[in-house]
Structure formats: structure tokens, C-alpha cells
Amino acid sequence: MISEFRSRFRSRFRFRHLWLGVVGVSLVVLVVLEGLNAPLPPMAAATMVSGVLCLAAFAVPERLFTRYAIGAAAVSCVLTVVEAQLSQRPPNTPGLVELGVLLLLITRAVRRCRPLRAAGPAAGTALAAVVLPLRIDVWDNNLLNLIAVIAVCAVPFMVVVGLCLRLYDTLREREREAIRQGQRLEHARELHDFVAHHVTAIVAQTKAARFTAAAGHTQSPEDLDRMLAQIERAGSQALGSMRAMVSSLRDHTTASAATRPTGDPAGLRGLRDLTEEFSEVGPPAELTLAPELADRPLPPGILTTVHRVVQESLTNVRKHATGVGRVEVRIGVRPDDPERLEVSVVDDGQGGASPAAGRSVEGGGYGLVGLAERVEKVNGGITTGPRDGGGWHVVAVLPLGKADKANTVDSAGAATLGEAAPKVTSSG
């Protein structure tokens, strides 16, 4: 695939340069023909040189443009002043190709250069374009009208065109930056959802082993082997998630299925594995799935969001909660609205939210912020906060009806690019 892309790029690159070469040679030929129209050989040579310099100024890279544009405008003005003093001048054309290129130089200066830096080349080329018709042999009202049209209409029009193109470039760059920012946010959410979850499990299991050893309890070889096996499994899962993320970054079309839950109902029942894994190294987690969801396929975006809500909530319980004896995970249809899915994760920790959890909600961490972005992307809402009787709850309400955002959230990660990060609604 990469080789095919490279071959296509090279083919288009060569075609573009071939086309530009043909256009450049044609313009040079026209400049030479207009130079031959001059009555004197030195005048013809000077006209050719001036026209070619203008073409060169239009084709040079950005870093050389200002210098070349000012130089070409100066040469053109000097040639116009010298020819205006001669008795023999071109009878019918003063150099229309050069005139057109000078007007294009105004547009390029306004479009590409900073405002202050564009003043020099734009003013110089505008002056050269306005006085260029003075090279012609007959000075009459038609010549004055042509100069007036260039000064009043052509030059302002090219300035406006340059400003429009400059605005277009700015908007396009902002759009590209928004796409890149959206991609970075999407990858950051993926890394946090998967890797942080597994790494937190490793840290929790290691802390449990150290706490047991510090308390003076002797662990049997079977207990040590079981604990190390859990750490090994969590590490392997973290490596698998990292490998899937790297594959997605290298080629988004070949992203691992591990990072893209499908819309099959079994994916929802797969949450039981997540809660059982959590219960092995933490407080017991009970999963309750509404029976009506068993035969109801969910859109891929909704199913992915449900997984992330449960995963992030369990990770926060493991990282921040204290004195938790039980965690309840409930997924079902809201009684008052059959087209809305409610995902609830509640723990019974003592004293409400811990300071660390509070900092996560305030913005010190990115887990709940990214979770809120995911939920909002599918037109849902999320509420987090301490419970009245102690503990912490996370409740997400998601649409079950057909929604474009819900169905395309994983295939069009830049759908909400450029939007501000949503806030997490806290209750307490």
C-alpha cells in the first residue's frame, strides 16, 4: 500500500512539474516574441530580460520572493522610464505578458507575505504595472484610459484576490490543525482508555503484594504465582493495546479489532469479562444487563462508548476510591425513555470522592474529560459526583435511536474537530 501511494505521488509530482514546465516555456516564448516587436535590438533585449525577470520572480521560492519581486519591479520601471524618453518605441504592444505577471506578483505578495513585508513588493509591482503602457509608441486618450483602468481596476482587483486567497489559506490551515488536534485527542483517549486501565491494574496488584509483605504475612507459593500471573496478564494486555494503537497510527485502516468493539450484542455481554477482571484485584463488581438489550444490536459508536464509560469508571475506582466494598455496574433502557440507554457505575466508598478523584474532575487528569468528549460525540450526557450515602457514581445517558454521529464515531474521528472539550457535569 505504501509503495502504491509513493508511485501515485511521484506520478502526480512529475505530471505537475511537466505541466508547469510547458507553461513556463510558453510564457518565455511569448516574452521573446513581444521583445522582437521593439524597433531597436537593445530595446528588444531589454524587454526580454525584464519579462523573464518578472517570470522568475513569480516562480522563485517564498524565501526569495520579496527580493526578486522588488528587483523585477525596479528593472521594469527603469526600462519603462528609458523607453519613454526614446523617439522610437514599440508600435503595438508594450509587453502584455510582463504586465500580467506584474499583476500576479501583487496577488502573490498579498497572499504569501506578512502585511508589512508585502507592502514593498506589492507597491513596487503595482507601480511597474501602471506605468508599463508608457512604452508604447502612440500616447493618446486610449493609452491614458488603459493606465487608468490598470490603476483603478486591475491593481485593486488583484489585491482583493490576494486577500481572498490569504483568507482561504488561513481557514484551510485552521481546518487542518483542527483535524490534527482531533486526531491527537482521539489517540489520547484510546491510550488512556486501554493502557491506563491495564497499567493501573498492574500498580494496584503490585501495591497489594507490597502491603501484604510489609504487614508480615507470609504468602504461599500458590498465592505469589497467582498474583504474578495477574500482573503478567495485565502487562500483556497493556502491550497488546499499545501494539494495536501503534498499528492504528501507522495505518488507520488496519487498526486492531481490539481497539474497535463491534456492534454485535456479544460485545455488550463482554463487559462481564471486564468486571470479573476488576474483581480479581479489587472489590467485587456486579454487572447487571437489562434483558431487553440481549436481542437489540447497538450502533458501533454507542457500544464503544458504553465500554469506555465502564472501563474508565472502574479504573477511577481502582485508582482513587477508598474503603470500597462493592461496585455496581448497571446497563439498561431508561424507564421514562425507551430510546435512551443508561450506563451507571456506583461504588460504596466511605466519605464520598477522594481528593484525587476530585482533581480528575476538576481537570488535573484527562480520563473524565475524554470520557465526556466521547459521550457528547454520540449526543449523550454524563453526570459524575459523590453519592448522598457515601461513594461515587458515574451515570451516562446515550441515545439508542439511529443517529449519524453514533454510527460514524469510530470511522470519522474528526467529526467534532475544533470543538472545545465538553465539561463533565458533577452532582453532589
VMD Tcl script that draws the C-alpha trace (Angstrom):
set ca {
  {0.00 0.00 0.00}
  {2.81 2.40 0.87}
  {4.63 1.62 -2.39}
  {1.43 2.22 -4.35}
  {0.96 5.57 -2.62}
  {4.54 6.55 -3.38}
  {4.17 5.64 -7.05}
  {0.98 7.67 -7.34}
  {2.60 10.63 -5.59}
  {5.63 10.51 -7.87}
  {3.40 10.26 -10.94}
  {1.35 13.29 -9.91}
  {4.52 15.16 -8.93}
  {6.10 14.54 -12.32}
  {2.93 15.48 -14.20}
  {2.62 18.72 -12.26}
  {6.22 19.71 -12.95}
  {5.85 18.76 -16.61}
  {2.75 20.93 -16.90}
  {4.43 23.86 -15.14}
  {7.46 23.48 -17.41}
  {5.29 23.65 -20.53}
  {3.50 26.76 -19.25}
  {6.80 28.42 -18.31}
  {8.38 27.75 -21.70}
  {5.27 29.08 -23.46}
  {5.38 32.31 -21.46}
  {9.08 32.77 -22.17}
  {8.39 32.32 -25.89}
  {5.66 34.99 -25.71}
  {8.05 37.35 -23.91}
  {10.65 36.82 -26.65}
  {8.08 37.46 -29.38}
  {6.97 40.67 -27.68}
  {10.61 41.75 -27.36}
  {11.14 41.23 -31.07}
  {8.38 43.78 -31.65}
  {10.74 46.54 -30.41}
  {12.29 48.67 -33.17}
  {15.84 48.53 -31.78}
  {17.83 45.38 -30.83}
  {18.97 46.77 -27.44}
  {15.37 47.64 -26.61}
  {14.25 44.16 -27.66}
  {16.89 42.53 -25.45}
  {15.97 44.75 -22.50}
  {12.26 43.90 -22.91}
  {13.06 40.19 -22.95}
  {15.25 40.46 -19.87}
  {12.60 42.44 -17.97}
  {9.87 39.94 -18.86}
  {11.97 36.93 -17.91}
  {12.90 38.55 -14.58}
  {9.21 39.02 -13.80}
  {8.52 35.38 -14.63}
  {11.45 34.31 -12.45}
  {10.16 36.42 -9.55}
  {6.79 34.68 -9.80}
  {8.37 31.20 -9.79}
  {11.03 31.56 -7.06}
  {10.54 30.02 -3.56}
  {8.94 32.02 -0.77}
  {12.21 32.93 0.92}
  {13.48 34.65 -2.26}
  {10.20 36.14 -3.45}
  {10.44 39.59 -1.87}
  {13.95 40.23 -3.17}
  {13.16 39.01 -6.69}
  {9.80 40.82 -6.88}
  {11.31 44.17 -5.88}
  {14.22 43.65 -8.28}
  {11.93 42.73 -11.19}
  {9.68 45.72 -10.49}
  {12.69 48.04 -10.37}
  {14.06 46.73 -13.69}
  {10.62 47.08 -15.29}
  {10.21 50.67 -14.06}
  {13.69 51.66 -15.24}
  {13.05 50.14 -18.67}
  {9.71 51.97 -18.93}
  {11.29 55.32 -18.00}
  {14.14 54.84 -20.51}
  {11.84 53.79 -23.35}
  {9.50 56.70 -22.65}
  {12.40 59.08 -23.43}
  {13.16 57.48 -26.80}
  {11.69 58.61 -30.07}
  {11.28 55.05 -31.37}
  {9.09 52.76 -29.25}
  {7.14 49.53 -29.85}
  {4.22 50.28 -32.19}
  {1.56 47.94 -30.77}
  {2.49 46.06 -27.54}
  {4.38 47.34 -24.50}
  {4.75 43.82 -23.05}
  {1.40 42.34 -22.11}
  {2.88 39.13 -20.67}
  {5.07 41.21 -18.38}
  {2.04 43.29 -17.39}
  {0.03 40.20 -16.50}
  {2.89 38.73 -14.46}
  {3.34 42.01 -12.58}
  {-0.34 41.91 -11.60}
  {0.05 38.30 -10.46}
  {3.05 39.32 -8.38}
  {0.78 41.73 -6.50}
  {-1.57 38.86 -5.69}
  {1.25 36.59 -4.56}
  {2.76 39.29 -2.35}
  {-0.57 39.94 -0.62}
  {-1.32 36.24 -0.27}
  {2.01 34.89 0.92}
  {3.88 37.69 2.68}
  {3.22 39.23 6.06}
  {1.32 42.56 5.80}
  {4.33 44.83 6.41}
  {6.63 42.72 4.26}
  {4.08 42.59 1.43}
  {3.92 46.39 1.15}
  {7.26 46.67 -0.68}
  {6.83 44.10 -3.46}
  {3.10 44.88 -3.87}
  {3.66 48.62 -4.22}
  {6.68 48.18 -6.49}
  {4.97 45.76 -8.87}
  {1.79 47.88 -8.86}
  {3.78 50.96 -9.89}
  {5.59 48.99 -12.60}
  {2.28 47.68 -13.94}
  {0.65 51.14 -14.01}
  {3.47 52.87 -15.92}
  {4.28 49.95 -18.24}
  {1.90 51.14 -21.06}
  {4.10 54.26 -21.47}
  {6.47 52.07 -23.50}
  {4.08 52.13 -26.46}
  {4.70 54.46 -29.41}
  {1.41 56.41 -29.54}
  {0.34 58.43 -26.49}
  {-3.32 59.30 -26.78}
  {-6.55 59.12 -24.80}
  {-6.73 55.36 -25.24}
  {-3.36 55.00 -23.54}
  {-4.48 57.22 -20.66}
  {-7.66 55.16 -20.34}
  {-5.60 51.95 -20.23}
  {-3.38 53.36 -17.46}
  {-6.48 54.46 -15.53}
  {-8.07 51.01 -15.85}
  {-4.89 49.35 -14.60}
  {-4.55 51.76 -11.67}
  {-8.21 51.91 -10.65}
  {-9.50 48.43 -11.52}
  {-6.76 45.89 -12.22}
  {-4.43 46.63 -9.28}
  {-7.20 46.81 -6.61}
  {-8.78 43.68 -8.04}
  {-5.52 41.73 -7.75}
  {-5.12 42.97 -4.16}
  {-8.62 41.73 -3.32}
  {-7.86 38.39 -4.96}
  {-4.71 38.10 -2.87}
  {-6.64 38.90 0.31}
  {-9.30 36.30 -0.54}
  {-6.66 33.67 -1.20}
  {-4.89 34.61 2.02}
  {-8.14 34.17 3.95}
  {-8.74 30.84 2.20}
  {-5.25 29.64 3.15}
  {-5.81 30.70 6.76}
  {-9.13 28.88 7.01}
  {-7.69 25.78 5.37}
  {-4.74 25.75 7.77}
  {-7.10 26.11 10.71}
  {-9.14 23.21 9.39}
  {-6.04 21.07 9.03}
  {-4.92 21.98 12.54}
  {-8.39 21.13 13.83}
  {-8.16 17.74 12.12}
  {-4.72 17.12 13.60}
  {-5.94 18.23 17.04}
  {-8.94 15.93 16.76}
  {-6.72 13.03 15.79}
  {-4.42 13.75 18.74}
  {-7.41 13.84 21.10}
  {-8.75 10.59 19.67}
  {-5.40 8.85 20.09}
  {-5.03 10.29 23.60}
  {-8.44 8.90 24.55}
  {-7.55 5.49 23.11}
  {-4.26 5.40 25.02}
  {-5.92 6.43 28.26}
  {-8.87 4.06 27.89}
  {-6.77 0.96 27.27}
  {-3.22 1.43 28.50}
  {-4.04 3.39 31.67}
  {-6.63 0.76 32.60}
  {-4.13 -2.09 32.40}
  {-1.26 -0.15 33.95}
  {-3.50 0.81 36.87}
  {-4.24 -2.87 37.42}
  {-0.51 -3.63 37.49}
  {0.13 -0.85 40.01}
  {-2.76 -1.97 42.21}
  {-1.60 -5.59 42.23}
  {1.98 -4.59 42.99}
  {0.83 -2.38 45.86}
  {-1.23 -5.24 47.25}
  {1.80 -7.53 47.17}
  {3.99 -4.94 48.90}
  {1.33 -4.22 51.52}
  {0.98 -7.90 52.29}
  {4.75 -8.29 52.61}
  {5.05 -5.17 54.80}
  {2.34 -6.47 57.12}
  {4.44 -9.56 57.82}
  {2.07 -12.04 56.19}
  {3.77 -14.98 54.60}
  {2.39 -15.74 51.16}
  {2.27 -19.25 49.83}
  {3.90 -20.07 46.50}
  {0.42 -20.53 45.04}
  {-0.65 -17.02 46.10}
  {2.53 -15.48 44.72}
  {2.15 -17.36 41.47}
  {-1.48 -16.23 41.16}
  {-0.57 -12.59 41.84}
  {2.35 -12.62 39.41}
  {0.15 -14.27 36.79}
  {-2.37 -11.44 37.17}
  {0.38 -8.85 36.79}
  {1.71 -10.69 33.75}
  {-1.72 -10.82 32.17}
  {-2.31 -7.11 32.78}
  {1.09 -6.30 31.29}
  {0.38 -8.46 28.24}
  {-2.93 -6.70 27.75}
  {-1.23 -3.32 28.01}
  {1.33 -4.38 25.40}
  {-1.46 -5.63 23.15}
  {-3.28 -2.32 23.47}
  {-0.09 -0.41 22.70}
  {0.57 -2.61 19.69}
  {-2.97 -2.03 18.42}
  {-2.58 1.73 18.90}
  {0.75 1.77 17.04}
  {-0.86 -0.20 14.20}
  {-3.70 2.30 14.09}
  {-1.25 5.21 13.95}
  {0.73 3.57 11.14}
  {-2.32 2.56 9.12}
  {-5.75 3.50 10.40}
  {-7.49 1.03 8.07}
  {-5.70 -1.93 9.68}
  {-6.40 -0.97 13.28}
  {-6.75 -3.96 15.55}
  {-10.22 -5.14 16.34}
  {-9.22 -4.98 19.99}
  {-9.49 -1.23 19.85}
  {-12.74 -1.22 17.86}
  {-15.59 -3.11 19.57}
  {-18.20 -4.22 17.08}
  {-21.92 -3.68 17.15}
  {-22.65 -7.34 17.93}
  {-24.68 -7.88 21.12}
  {-21.92 -10.14 22.41}
  {-19.77 -7.05 22.73}
  {-22.10 -5.74 25.42}
  {-22.05 -9.04 27.26}
  {-18.26 -8.87 27.03}
  {-18.41 -6.28 29.80}
  {-18.72 -9.21 32.20}
  {-15.09 -10.11 31.49}
  {-14.14 -6.52 32.35}
  {-15.95 -6.60 35.70}
  {-14.61 -10.05 36.55}
  {-11.06 -8.92 35.82}
  {-11.63 -5.89 38.06}
  {-12.97 -8.09 40.86}
  {-9.88 -10.27 40.87}
  {-7.68 -7.49 42.29}
  {-10.22 -5.16 43.84}
  {-13.64 -5.01 45.42}
  {-16.31 -7.21 43.84}
  {-18.04 -5.62 40.85}
  {-21.56 -6.72 39.95}
  {-22.76 -6.30 36.37}
  {-26.48 -6.03 35.62}
  {-27.59 -6.04 31.97}
  {-31.20 -5.36 31.10}
  {-32.80 -8.39 29.39}
  {-34.25 -6.24 26.60}
  {-30.73 -5.40 25.41}
  {-29.84 -9.03 24.70}
  {-31.55 -9.09 21.29}
  {-31.08 -5.43 20.42}
  {-27.94 -4.63 18.42}
  {-26.34 -1.33 19.30}
  {-24.61 1.06 16.90}
  {-20.80 0.69 17.00}
  {-20.34 4.19 18.39}
  {-22.78 3.59 21.25}
  {-21.25 0.20 22.08}
  {-17.75 1.68 22.12}
  {-18.89 4.47 24.42}
  {-20.53 2.01 26.83}
  {-17.26 0.06 27.06}
  {-15.29 3.25 27.70}
  {-17.68 4.51 30.39}
  {-17.49 1.26 32.33}
  {-13.75 0.89 31.83}
  {-12.88 4.43 32.89}
  {-15.22 4.30 35.89}
  {-13.71 1.05 37.15}
  {-10.22 2.44 36.60}
  {-11.05 5.51 38.69}
  {-12.44 3.33 41.46}
  {-9.22 1.35 41.49}
  {-7.05 4.48 41.45}
  {-8.89 6.91 43.70}
  {-11.63 5.34 45.81}
  {-11.04 4.29 49.43}
  {-12.98 1.86 51.58}
  {-14.95 0.43 48.68}
  {-16.73 -2.80 49.46}
  {-18.82 -3.20 46.33}
  {-19.19 -1.73 42.84}
  {-22.43 -1.93 40.85}
  {-22.48 -1.65 37.08}
  {-25.97 -1.32 35.58}
  {-26.79 -1.06 31.89}
  {-30.38 -0.76 30.79}
  {-33.04 1.23 28.99}
  {-34.39 4.24 30.86}
  {-37.94 3.57 32.10}
  {-39.12 7.04 31.11}
  {-37.49 6.98 27.66}
  {-37.16 3.65 25.79}
  {-34.86 5.27 23.21}
  {-32.20 6.19 25.79}
  {-29.63 3.84 27.27}
  {-28.42 4.44 30.81}
  {-25.00 3.26 31.99}
  {-24.45 3.54 35.74}
  {-21.33 2.73 37.77}
  {-21.71 3.19 41.53}
  {-19.37 2.35 44.42}
  {-19.98 2.46 48.18}
  {-16.72 4.05 49.26}
  {-16.68 5.94 52.50}
  {-16.67 9.73 52.64}
  {-17.62 10.41 49.02}
  {-14.96 11.29 46.49}
  {-11.33 11.20 47.36}
  {-9.16 14.28 46.70}
  {-7.52 12.54 43.77}
  {-10.85 11.85 42.17}
  {-11.87 15.42 42.71}
  {-8.77 16.62 40.94}
  {-9.57 14.39 37.99}
  {-12.94 16.00 37.63}
  {-11.54 19.50 38.02}
  {-9.09 18.95 35.17}
  {-5.92 17.59 36.75}
  {-6.49 14.37 34.81}
  {-7.88 13.64 31.39}
  {-9.89 10.46 31.96}
  {-13.28 12.00 32.69}
  {-12.65 14.84 30.25}
  {-12.03 12.38 27.43}
  {-14.99 10.31 28.58}
  {-17.25 13.35 28.42}
  {-15.99 14.05 24.89}
  {-16.89 10.52 23.83}
  {-20.36 10.70 25.34}
  {-21.09 14.12 23.86}
  {-19.93 12.94 20.44}
  {-22.84 10.47 20.31}
  {-25.34 13.07 21.57}
  {-25.33 11.72 25.11}
  {-24.78 13.18 28.55}
  {-22.74 12.16 31.57}
  {-23.05 13.00 35.27}
  {-20.48 12.27 37.95}
  {-20.29 13.10 41.62}
  {-20.40 11.83 45.21}
  {-23.48 9.98 46.46}
  {-25.52 11.13 49.41}
  {-24.93 7.90 51.30}
  {-21.23 7.80 50.50}
  {-19.31 6.66 47.48}
  {-19.17 7.91 43.92}
  {-21.41 7.48 40.90}
  {-20.99 7.87 37.15}
  {-24.17 7.93 35.05}
  {-24.12 8.21 31.25}
  {-27.26 8.50 29.15}
  {-26.84 7.54 25.49}
  {-29.27 7.56 22.53}
  {-30.44 4.21 21.19}
  {-32.11 5.61 18.10}
  {-30.39 5.93 14.74}
  {-28.02 8.86 14.78}
  {-25.34 9.71 12.30}
  {-22.86 10.64 14.99}
  {-23.45 7.41 16.87}
  {-22.94 5.26 13.81}
  {-19.86 7.04 12.50}
  {-17.98 7.98 15.65}
  {-15.29 5.37 15.09}
  {-14.98 5.76 11.33}
  {-14.92 9.56 11.35}
  {-12.89 10.54 14.37}
  {-12.62 14.13 13.17}
  {-16.38 14.75 13.13}
  {-16.22 17.11 16.08}
  {-12.81 18.62 15.41}
  {-12.17 22.12 16.54}
  {-14.84 21.99 19.25}
  {-13.96 22.82 22.81}
  {-13.66 19.98 25.26}
  {-17.01 19.44 26.97}
  {-17.39 19.80 30.68}
  {-18.26 16.95 32.99}
  {-21.45 17.58 34.89}
  {-20.88 16.97 38.58}
  {-23.56 16.43 41.11}
  {-23.22 16.48 44.80}
}
mol new
graphics top color blue
foreach p $ca { graphics top sphere $p radius 0.5 }
foreach p [lrange $ca 0 end-1] q [lrange $ca 1 end] { graphics top cylinder $p $q radius 0.2 }
display resetview
